[in-house]
Amino acid sequence: MSTMSTAPILIHQPRRLSVGAGTVAHVGDWAGKTASTLVIATPLTVKFAERLQLQGPFAVFDAIPGEPDTTTLDAALNAARTARPDLIIGLGGGSVMDVAKLVAALWNSDQTLEDVAGPNKVARRDTRLVQIATTAGTGSEAGIRSLITDPLKGTKIAVESPYLIADFAILDPELTYSVPSAVTAATGIDAMAHCVEAFTNRKSHPMIDGFARMGFTLVGKYLARAVRDGSDTEAREGMMLASYYGGICLGPVNTAAGHAIAYPLGTRLSLPHGLANAIVFPHVLAFNQPAVSAKTAEVAGALGLRDHLSPGDLRKAATDFCAALGIEMSLAKHGAAEADLTRYAEDAHAIRRLMDNNPVDMTLQDVLGIYRHAY
């Protein structure tokens, strides 16, 4: 009898999870008459604050941009130090929830962002944290990581700690009805990329493979429907679950070259994170295919792509899949200059915490080749 030989893993999930239409209203009862709450949101998502049915006083910080940087975090921390909250609520997409995690951990701490950058450096968190997703993409509500852009270096600062996990996470599909189709498509591919990159990862694990399979299968089933009809509750909920499963995958396994190659498109070109990942996804999927052919075939099947495609044909089929959702897949069309591709490649290749997870070693020229394919 053969036995499974894998490295040990540790999985963190929110202590409480509500899934379904209208579940955002559960926050008020759970929070009770909390002395003070700070809701972190964007100018668009702050409109949902009244649905929380909070019973106590609350303040709002709604100046979170699409790609928050250290200046944004500093402003949010100052808002928290003024409000002195017992509860932090992240109400938005991944950018909002990433900021909310760090604010909950740092607003009343002697530690700075520099102190906690990296894995397992957060000393404690005294403030309760609720994460309410309003998009289906990052899965940040499920995870222990936060990413913030360093505007001076043009790179992402990653913080990882069990102290960043939510006490309560909400997946209410009604909050995603108004997400534009273009954003729905791009963030949906981001959710899939989380699952696929964990699934084909050097550190892949059978248990995480299960979450990943559920995630990319849901994307194949529901993403096109959610793009076509934003009020399709079943499709919206399916995509929120796909995103959540992707978030779980990030904890013990994480992403790989796809996300490393996408990050400079956010920090240098200012592309939204989901869109950057969507543009890169087909090219990395095809590049890795020879090393993880069986798993790649599973992904292709879940997306309705033909079996036994060559890497070139797989690249085209996956690109067509994304383009059919309305995603513009050309970097040039998004304002990238060909002369900048080398700089992007150098930045991406240097992100070893992700590149080293890839099932195939990528040289700098390999990374540059992917940017050129996407150009």
Summary of the structure (lengths in Angstrom):
residues: 375
radius of gyration: 19.7
end to end distance: 50.2
largest distance: 61.7
contacts: 1414
relative contact order: 0.12
helix: 53%
strand: 11%
